[in-house]
């Protein structure tokens, strides 16, 4: 983070009367912190519990830390237990684990040194890129040229597939997921076609049962009109249905009761 931006954040932290307000300023700010900037902000918190909260808020946006940076941070704490907690938060960003003796010197008792050593060795000493608040990957220039010691980029734990993943498909880099999605879509299309056919058959059966006049090209009613047209149905001999009289046989319309029309359901 550049000096001007950090100065503005530090000023707002100083102006906040309560620890929660100070932490809120840090959490809502943007940019990445260096090790010295982290230590400087921790100096504005009088209690170790609040310092730990502030350190947790800054950790995802901390630039890579050297062991000297971590020692400077640990020196802000008075008790070994708080130092161990702070080390547990910061250890993932250490990029020079070969200098861990600098951190171990921050502890007076052998038991505390062993606890610190266990954290340092358990981290793998590879460092961790900070989590970008503006998306992945982090801003240009990070990771440093050549990457972090002992680390490939991106970390192999994220994916065993090629990086960046191949383009195409809804699930890039996972062809089996794409195949599953394609099969599901094909099945959905088949079901839709089947339902369409069944609906058409049902409509045809219903039309036959109700006695609707059969459709005929060029017949009646024309597209967009209503049936029967205003004034009643076509008169007998009008040519509807084509080639026959309507109603058939010159019978009355509608047919009298008992004539079998409409057909029983």
C-alpha positions in Angstrom: 0.0 0.0 0.0 1.4 3.4 -0.9 2.3 5.9 1.9 -0.6 8.3 1.1 -3.3 5.7 1.3 -1.9 4.1 4.4 -1.6 7.5 6.1 -5.3 8.2 5.5 -6.3 4.8 7.0 -4.0 5.3 10.0 -5.5 8.7 10.6 -9.0 7.3 10.6 -7.9 4.6 13.0 -6.5 7.1 15.4 -9.7 9.2 15.3 -11.9 6.2 16.2 -12.5 6.2 19.9 -13.3 2.5 20.3 -11.5 -0.7 19.2 -14.5 -1.9 17.2 -14.5 1.3 15.2 -10.8 1.1 14.5 -11.2 -2.5 13.3 -14.1 -1.4 11.1 -11.9 1.2 9.5 -9.3 -1.5 8.7 -11.9 -4.0 7.4 -13.6 -1.5 5.1 -10.4 -0.1 3.6 -8.8 -1.3 0.4 -5.3 -2.2 -0.6 -2.6 -4.6 0.8 -0.6 -4.1 3.9 3.1 -4.6 4.4 4.6 -6.1 7.5 5.7 -2.7 8.9 2.2 -1.2 8.2 0.6 -4.1 10.1 2.9 -3.5 13.1 2.2 0.2 13.0 -1.6 -0.2 13.1 -1.4 -2.7 15.9 0.3 0.0 18.0 -3.0 1.9 18.1 -4.8 -0.9 20.0 -4.0 -0.9 23.8 -5.3 -4.4 24.5 -3.9 -7.7 23.2 -7.4 -9.1 22.4 -8.2 -6.1 20.1 -4.7 -6.4 18.5 -5.5 -10.0 17.7 -8.8 -9.0 16.1 -7.1 -6.3 14.1 -4.4 -8.7 12.9 -7.1 -11.2 11.8 -8.8 -8.4 9.8 -5.6 -7.5 8.1 -4.2 -10.9 7.4 -6.0 -11.6 4.1 -4.5 -8.4 2.7 -1.0 -8.7 4.0 1.9 -8.7 1.6 4.4 -11.5 2.0 6.1 -11.3 5.4 9.7 -11.9 6.2 10.7 -13.4 9.5 11.9 -10.0 10.6 8.4 -8.5 9.8 6.8 -11.2 11.9 9.2 -10.5 14.8 8.2 -6.8 14.6 4.6 -7.8 14.8 5.1 -10.2 17.7 7.0 -7.5 19.7 3.7 -5.6 19.9 2.5 -8.3 22.3 3.6 -8.7 25.9 2.6 -12.3 26.7 3.9 -15.4 25.1 0.4 -16.8 24.6 -0.7 -13.8 22.6 2.6 -14.0 20.6 1.8 -17.6 19.7 -1.8 -16.6 18.6 -0.4 -13.8 16.4 2.2 -16.1 14.9 -0.5 -18.7 14.1 -2.3 -15.9 12.1 0.8 -14.5 10.3 2.7 -17.8 9.7 1.0 -18.5 6.4 2.5 -15.4 4.8 6.1 -16.0 5.7 8.4 -16.3 2.7 11.8 -16.9 4.3 11.2 -19.8 6.7 15.0 -20.5 6.7 15.3 -17.4 9.0 12.8 -18.8 11.6 15.4 -18.4 14.4 14.7 -14.7 14.3 11.1 -15.4 15.3 12.1 -18.0 17.9 14.3 -15.4 19.6 11.0 -13.5 20.5 10.2 -16.2 23.0 12.0 -16.5 26.4 11.0 -20.0 27.5 11.9 -23.2 25.7 8.3 -24.5 25.8 7.1 -21.4 23.9 10.0 -21.7 21.4 8.9 -25.3 20.7 5.3 -24.2 20.2 6.5 -21.5 17.8 8.8 -24.0 16.0 5.9 -26.4 15.5 3.8 -23.6 13.9 6.7 -22.6 11.6 7.4 -26.1 10.5 3.8 -27.0 10.1 3.2 -24.1 7.7 5.6 -25.6 5.2 7.5 -22.4 4.9 6.2 -21.7 1.4 4.3 -18.5 2.2 0.9 -17.7 0.9 -0.3 -15.1 -1.6 -2.7 -12.6 0.1 -6.3 -12.9 -0.7 -7.2 -10.1 -3.1 -10.3 -8.1 -2.3 -10.6 -7.1 -6.0 -10.7 -10.6 -7.5 -8.1 -13.2 -8.5 -5.2 -12.9 -9.4 -3.9 -10.2 -7.1 -2.6 -6.9 -8.5 0.3 -6.9 -11.0 3.7 -7.5 -9.5 2.4 -10.2 -7.2 3.6 -12.9 -6.7 7.2 -11.6 -6.9 9.3 -12.5 -9.9 10.2 -16.2 -9.7 7.3 -16.9 -7.4 7.5 -17.7 -3.7 10.2 -20.1 -2.5 9.0 -23.7 -3.0 5.7 -22.6 -4.5 4.1 -22.9 -7.9 1.5 -20.4 -9.0 -1.3 -20.9 -8.7 -1.0 -23.4 -5.8 -1.4 -26.9 -7.0 -3.8 -27.6 -4.2 -6.4 -25.5 -6.0 -6.6 -27.8 -9.0 -4.8 -30.8 -10.5 -6.0 -29.7 -14.0 -4.1 -27.5 -16.4 -3.9 -23.8 -15.5 -5.7 -21.8 -16.8 -8.4 -24.4 -17.3 -9.5 -25.0 -20.9 -12.1 -22.8 -22.3 -15.6 -23.9 -23.3 -18.4 -25.7 -21.5 -20.3 -24.6 -18.4 -17.8 -26.3 -16.2 -14.3 -25.4 -17.6 -11.8 -28.1 -16.9 -14.4 -30.6 -15.9 -15.6 -32.5 -19.0 -17.6 -35.1 -17.1 -19.7 -32.3 -15.6 -20.4 -30.9 -19.1 -21.3 -34.4 -20.4 -23.8 -34.8 -17.5 -25.3 -31.4 -18.2 -25.6 -32.2 -21.9 -27.3 -35.5 -21.2 -29.7 -33.8 -18.9 -30.6 -31.2 -21.6 -31.1 -33.9 -24.3 -33.4 -35.8 -22.0 -35.4 -32.6 -21.2 -35.8 -32.0 -25.0 -37.0 -35.5 -25.6 -39.5 -35.2 -22.8 -40.7 -31.9 -24.2 -41.2 -33.4 -27.6 -43.1 -36.3 -26.2 -45.4 -34.0 -24.2 -46.0 -31.9 -27.3 -47.1 -35.1 -29.3 -49.3 -36.2 -26.4 -51.0 -32.8 -26.2 -51.6 -32.8 -30.0 -53.2 -36.3 -29.8 -55.4 -35.3 -26.9 -56.6 -32.2 -28.7 -57.4 -34.3 -31.8 -59.4 -36.8 -29.7 -61.3 -34.0 -27.9 -62.2 -32.4 -31.2 -63.5 -35.7 -32.5 -65.6 -36.3 -29.4 -67.1 -32.8 -29.5 -68.0 -33.0 -33.2 -66.0 -30.0 -34.3 -66.0 -29.6 -38.1 -62.8 -31.0 -39.6 -60.3 -28.4 -40.6 -59.9 -27.9 -44.4 -57.4 -25.8 -46.4 -59.3 -22.8 -47.7 -62.4 -23.6 -45.7 -64.2 -21.8 -42.9 -63.5 -20.1 -40.6 -60.7 -17.9 -42.0 -57.6 -17.2 -39.8 -58.3 -14.6 -37.2 -62.1 -15.0 -37.3 -64.4 -16.6 -34.8 -66.6 -19.7 -35.1 -69.5 -19.6 -35.5 -69.3 -16.3 -37.3 -71.6 -13.4 -36.3 -75.2 -14.2 -37.4 -74.9 -17.9 -36.8 -73.4 -20.9 -38.6 -73.1 -21.1 -42.5 -76.4 -21.9 -44.2 -77.0 -25.3 -45.8 -75.2 -25.6 -49.1 -72.7 -22.9 -48.4 -69.8 -25.2 -49.1 -68.7 -25.9 -45.6 -67.3 -28.4 -45.0 -66.0 -28.3 -48.6 -68.0 -30.4 -51.0 -70.9 -31.0 -48.7 -74.0 -29.3 -47.3 -74.1 -27.9 -43.8 -75.6 -29.2 -41.6 -75.3 -32.7 -43.3 -78.5 -33.8 -45.1 -80.2 -30.5 -44.6 -81.0 -31.3 -41.1 -82.0 -28.7 -38.6 -79.3 -26.9 -36.6 -78.7 -27.5 -33.9 -79.8 -31.2 -34.1 -82.9 -31.9 -32.0 -82.5 -33.7 -28.6 -82.1 -37.5 -29.0 -80.5 -37.3 -32.4 -77.2 -38.5 -31.1 -75.6 -35.1 -31.2 -73.5 -34.2 -29.4 -72.1 -37.7 -28.9 -72.2 -39.0 -25.3 -69.1 -38.6 -23.2 
